Structures are given as structure tokens and as C-alpha cells.
Amino acid sequence: MLERIGRELVDSAIQVHRELGPGLLEKAYEVCLAYELESRGIRVARQVELPVRYRQLKVDAGFRMDLLLNDLVVVEL
């Protein structure tokens, strides 16, 4: 499963970059990459909150994962 996700991620990123080229804002690449991955059957969650945990304390430090694929792979754009 991880290998498949990795292959699809790299291939999708190349496809998006070929079509859009360089220089756009991160958000544009995020939306298009998520669309491409979803079209290939990968479940994508965008801007997933990632709290900092210290013992029993949960700190909302504003961290977010750009993409989370099938609840297994984190993508930072």
C-alpha cells in the first residue's frame, strides 16, 4: 500500500508540475495535486490539524499537514 501511494504521489506531482509549471502559490499546487491523487483512487485530507502534545497537554500551535494520504502518508508542499 505504501509503495503504491508513493508511486502515485510522485507521478501525480510530476503531472501537476508539467501542466502548471513553476511559480504559482502553494495553494494552487495543493488543490491540483489533491485532485490528481483523488482521481487515482487515493483518499486525500487537506490542511489536517496537527496539535503538539506534551504529556497530557494538547497545544494548538497552528501546525497543519498540507495533505494526508490514506491516513498513512504526510505531504508537505
Buried (B, 14 or more C-beta within 10 A) or exposed (E): EEEEBEEBBEEBBEBBBEEEEEEEEEEEBBEBBBEBBEEBEBEBEBEEEEEEEEEEEEEEEEEEBBBBBBEEBEBEE
